[in-house]
Amino acid sequence: MKKYIINKNYWTPILFLGLMFFSILFTACDNSDSSEGGGPITITKVFLEDVNSSVPDREVNFARLGQLLRIEGSGFRGLKKVYINGYSTYFNVVFVTDNSMLVSVSADTPILDADPDVRNTIRFANDSNETVFPFEIRSAKPVITNISNTLPKAGETITVYGTGLTEVSKVVFPGNIESTTGITSDEDGESFTVVVPSGVTENGGSLFVQTSNGGVYSPAYFNFKKGVLLNFDGQGQHGFWGSSTSMIQPADLESVATGTGSVSQGKYVAHRPTRIVSFDAAKNRCTEVWTAGNGVDDWRGQLTPYIPASTPLDKVALQFDIYVPNDWKDTGFLKVCMANNFNGGEWAGAVYNYVPWIVDGKSVAFKTTGWTTVTIPLNKFYAWSKGDFTFETVLAYRESVTYKNFGFYFENSDVKLKDVTGTESEVVFTSKATSVSVYTDNWRIVSLNTPVYNDFEN
């Protein structure tokens, strides 16, 4: 289980920010030694203390690791021990009166690892008496970082990744379609799987997930079909011209069902079509595939009703689905071109080079069993990776270029690690001839905005 470190001097900021507030709450405190008392202990209410909240003293029925609680009751004078989920928890006797006390939930408090007999309890003890108060303890707020496929078909299983995703009991899909069955949670809360229910058709947006840690939303990119630029099946228009070996023509598209678990959807593009046996080393622009561009592509008209032009660029992303049935390693990458304005080999400008086989500076085989979604925030494109930009920057760029086609190259030139990581390195991955098969489909622009889930209504 992950542990979240908090400052051991956690009383200092509370005392500084809330001195006046706590002086009112503890007017009855006479700093008597904690050895006094020792009678029966009763608990009546628990309050969450948060000086940064609009409700700094809120009655609650649960708390998270690291949060400060004010507990009301009687018999606290002479208190010797407080156990939260069985964990002996420090408290400062300065903030203990007979009827009220403060205690912070330690970051080391066990949650899922707690003994079932003491989980979600607070036990108070003095020399002669003790009482156990049922009270839910949660970890830090859950977070969703990734979804294995954001454009799946009904009946397929998706994996949702993140932190704090413990004991998932419900997933609400766009269109308010609930699923409470077919959910399997990872015991460490780092992922869960769920079967996509029927009825998720045109509605796109966020998933809502209910966990034992509380609720959480995903970014608003699930099933966002209105953002599809090209799916090779009628949404968007495939552009092609000339007879060069590199140009992906309609005859190069494939439609045989592929993938296990998450299966292909109609036609898709092979970035090494069957007519090309292999790519030579040290070659750029080995193949290219484009949208129709001028007079057809209209990003502003298509996308800004859902993603305002003023949206920060780190909240807008390109997504596409990818299938790589065999190991992709050591050589080759996809260049994503924001316009038809590049010759190949660039690591600058309005492009992004997707090199999934470089992991932590090493070459690691990349392979998928089924179709999976790749998400690239638009601020990762080299032209906009340094500075604060909005979606308007991208829209204006595309509207200013001569050829407005959006597309992909497959490139097979040497890769310098420093170009991938942005940090200094002498490592170079020398290109090799390759016959790797890489397929993509459902190119789309999506929003990364994530609704905020509040633990409390107010």
N, C-alpha and C positions, 0 to 999 in steps of 0.2 A: 504493500500500500504506500502511495506517495505521502510524504509529510511536508506540510507547509510551514516554513519557519517564520516565527513572529519575534519581534523585539522583546527580550526578556523584561525590559523596563517599560512594559506596556501601560503601567499606571501613569507615567509622566505626562504624556499628551492628554490623557483623560483629565488629570488633575488641572492641567494648565487651561484647557478649553472649557471645562465644566465646573470650575471651582464654585461659582455662584450657585449653579444648579444643585450640586451635591451638598452644599452647605445648608440648603433648604431641606433636602431630603433627610439629612442626618443631624438635625438640630437636637435630637434626643441623645446623641452620642456623647458620653462623658469620658471616653478613652479608658474605661475601666479595664482591668486586666482580664484576659479571656478565661482565666481560671474561675471567675465568678460564674454563678448560674449552675447549669447541669440538669435542669428540669426537662420535662417533656418538650419535644420539638414539633411544631406544626407548620405546614406550608400552605399559604392561601393563593398567592399569585406570583408570577414571574414576569419581569419586564426586561426588554432589550434596551440597553443604553447606547445611543448613537448620536453624538453631538453634531454629526454632519447630516442627520436626517431632519426632515420637516416635522417628524414626531420623535424627539430625542429620548422619550421615556414611554415605550410602547409595550402594552401587555401582549405576551406571545405564548404560544404553546410549543415552540421549537426554537432551537438556536444552532448556529454553525460554529465550526472551529474558529477560535480566535475572538469570538464576540464576548462582550461584557454584559453580564446579567445582574439585575437587582432583584433580590428575592424578598418577598414579604411573608410574614408569618409570626411566630412567637417562639421563645425559648432559644434564641440564637446566642445569647450571652453564655459563655463557657463552651462554645462550639470548638471541637478539637479536630474534626476531619470532615472533608467533603469529597465524595467519590462520584465522579461523572462517568457513566458507563463503566464503572468499576475502577476507574483511574483516580488515584489520590491527587487531588487538585489543590494547588496553592490558593490561599486567600489571605488578605491583609486584615488583621484584627482591628486596625484603625477604622475600617469601614464596616464594622459589625456593631449593631445595636441589638437589643432584645427582639426587635420587631422587623429589622431590615438588615440586609447585608449585600455586598458586592462580591462577585466571583467571575473570573474570566475563564472561558472554556479553553483549556490548553490545546495547542496544536498537536500534542502527542496523544490526545484522547482517542482511543480506538473507536471505530465505527462498525464496519462489517466484521472486524476481527474481535469485537467485544463478545464476551460470553453471553449467550442468549438470555440468561437469567438476569443480567444486569444491563443489557442494552436498552437505551432510551429510558434511563433512570438517573436520578440524582439522590445519593444517600448522604444524610447528615448525621453526625455522631458526636456526642459529648461523653463524659466519663460514665454516665449512667443510662443514657437513652440514645435511640437512633430512630430515624424515620426515612422511608424510601418514597420519593415523589416521582411518579411517572412523567417523563418529559423527553420529547424527541430531540435527538442530537444528530445533526447533519454535517457532512463534510463541506468543503468550499462549494460555491455555486457551480453546477455543471456547465460545461462548455462543449459545443459541437465545432470541430475543426474541419471535418471532411465527410463527404458521402461518396461511397464507392461508385454509384451511378445515379446521376440526378435526372436522367430521362429514361427510366426503366419502363418495362411493360408490366401490366397487372399479372400477378402470380410469380414474378421474379423476386428473389431475395436480395436486399441491399444491406450493406454494412455501414453503420454510422460510427464515426470515430470522434474521440474527444477526451475529456477528463470528467470525472465525477458522474459518469453515466451508469450509476449503480441501480440494480433492481428495477429496470424499466418496466412500467406497468401499462403504459399507453402511449401510442403515437398517433397524432392527428395530422393527416395529410391535407394539402390544399383542397378547398371545397368542403372543409369540416368533415372529412371522412375519417372516422376513428378506427383504430386497430388495437385490440387488446390481447390478441392471440398470435401465435407464431413468432413470438419475440424471445430471443435468447441473449442474455446479458453476460458480458465478460465480468469475471469476479473482481477484477481490478478497476472496473469502471472506465476502461479505455475504449470500449466499443460495444455495440450490440447489433444483432441482425434482426430484420423484420421482413415479412412477406408483404409486397405491395398489394393492397386490396384493389378490387375492381371499382370502377367509378371515378378513378383519378384520370381524367381525360384532358380537358382544356384548361383546367385550373392550375395555375402556377403560383409559387410563393415559398413560404417557409414551412418546415416541419415543426410541430410542437411535440415535445417529448416530456412525459411525466416520469420522474425517477424518485427513488427514495430520498434523493438529495434535493428534490424540488423540481420545478419546471425549467425548460430551456428551449429556445428557438434555434433553428438553423438559419444560415443566410437565406435570403429570399430567391434562391436559384433553383429550387426543386420544380421540375416539370415546366420550366419557363419556355414554352414553345413559341411565344410571341417574339422571342429574341433570336430565333433560328435564322441564320444567314443563308445556310445551304445544307440540305439533307439528301440531295441527289434523287429525291422522290417527289419533286414538285414544289417544295418550299424553298424559295431562293432559286437562282438560275445559274447553272454551270456554264462558265465561259471557257472557250477554247478557240484556237486559231492556228493556221499554218500546219506544217507536217513534220516539225522537228521531233526527234526521238524523245525529247524531254517532256513534250506537252501531253498531259493526260486528256485523252479523247473520250467521248461517250462510250465507245466500244471497250475501253479499258476498265470501266466500272464493273464491279462484281455484285452479285445478288444471291449467291449460294449461302444458305443459313450457316453462320459460324458462331463459335463461342459456346462455352458451357456455363450455365447459371444465368448469365445475361447474354442474350442472343442478339445477333445483328437484326436491324430493322430495315428491310427493303434493300435498296442499292447503297453501296459504300465505295470509297476509293481505296485502291491498293497503291501505295506510294512507290512500289516496285511492281508494275503490272507484269503479267505472265510473259509478255513479249520481250522483257528484259531479264536475261538470265542472272546477271549480277552487275553490281556497280564497281567500277575501277577505283583504286585508291587515289587520293589527292584530286578529287573531282568535286566541283560545286554545281549546283543546279542540275542534279542528275535527273530529277523529274520535277514537274511543276503542275499545280492544279489551282484553278481560279474560280471566283464568282464572275458574273457577267460584267460588272463594273458600270461604266458610263451609261447613263440613261435608264439603268435598271436598279442598281443598288441605291437605296435611300435610307441611310442609317438614321438621319435626323427624324425623318417622318415615321420610320418603323419603330425606333427605340425610345425617343424622348417622351412619348406619352407615358412610359413606364419607368424610364431612367432619366431624370431631368439632366439637362446639359450642365447644370451647376454641381452635379454630384462629384465629390472628390474622386480622383482617378484610382485610388487604392480601394474604392468601393464599387468599382466596375471591373468585370473580368471577361476574358474569352474562355469559353468552355468548349471542349470537343470530346467525343467518345473515341477510345482507341482500343485496338485489339492487336496483340503481338503474340502469336501462338508459339514461337520458339525464341530461344535466348537471343536478346539484342545486347551486344557487349562490345566494348573496345573501339567501335567505329560507327560513324553515321549519326545524323541528327536531322530533325525537322526545323526548318526556318519558317517562322510565321511572319508573313509580310503584310503590313497594314495597307499597302498599296502596291501596284505593279510599277515599282520605281527602283528595283535593285537588280544587280547582276549576279549575286551569289558571293558567299565568303564573308559577308559583313558581320561584324560584332558591334555595330553602332547604328544609330538612326532608328526609324520606326519599324524595327523588327525585334523578334525574340527567338533565340535558338533553344529548342527543347532537346535536352540531352539527358534522358532519364536513367541512363546506365552509369552516370557519374554520381556516386553517393559518398559523402564524406571524403572527397578527394580521391576515391578509388573507383576502378572499373568493376561494376557489379552487374551481373546478368539481370536484365529487365524482361519480364514475361508476364502475360495475363492469361487466365483461364477463360475469361469471358470479356465482354466489353466493359470498360471502366472509364470514368470521367476524369479528364484533366482540367484543372482550373488554373488559369494564368491571369492574375490581376494586371490590368493595363499599365499600371505604374512599373511593371517589370520590363516593359518594352524599353530598349536602351535610350531612346530619345527622351523619355519621360521618367527615367529612373532616379534622377537627381533634381529635386525641386517639388514644389506643390502645384499640381496641375488638376484640372477638372476634365470631365468628359467632353466639354466644349472644345478643349485643345485637340482632342482626337477627331472630333467631328469636323472642325475647321481645317485640320490637316488633310483629311480625306477629300474635302470639298475643294481644296486648292491644287491638288495634284492633277497631272494630265490624264493618267490612266487610273481609274478608281477601283480596279479589280482588287479584291482581297484574296489572299491565297497562301499556299504552302509550297516550299521547295523541300525535296530530300537532298541533303548535301553529305558529302563523304570526304571532306578535307580534314587536315590535322586539327586537333582541338587543344588549345592551351588552357590549362586549368585556371589560370588567372582570369581568363575571359568568362569562365563559367561562374566562379565564386566572387569575382570582383576584388580579390585580395592577391597580393604578390605571391608568385610561385614560379618555379622553373620547370614544373612538370608539363610535359607535352604528350598527348595521346596521339601517336602517329597513325594515320589512317591506313586501313587495309581494304582489300577487295572484299565485298560482302554481298550475300544473297538474302539478307534478312527480309522478312515480310512484315510490313507495318501498314495497318489499315486505320482509317479514321472516318468519322461520320458525324452528322448533327453539329456542325459548327454553329456556335451561338454566342451572343453577348448577353450577360446576366448581371444582376445587381448582387453585390455582397453585403448590402445593408441587412442588419439583423435586428429584429424586434427585441426590445429589452423586456425580460420577464422580471416582474417585481414580486418579491416574497409576500408583499402585503398590498392590499387594495389601495390604501392611501399612500 
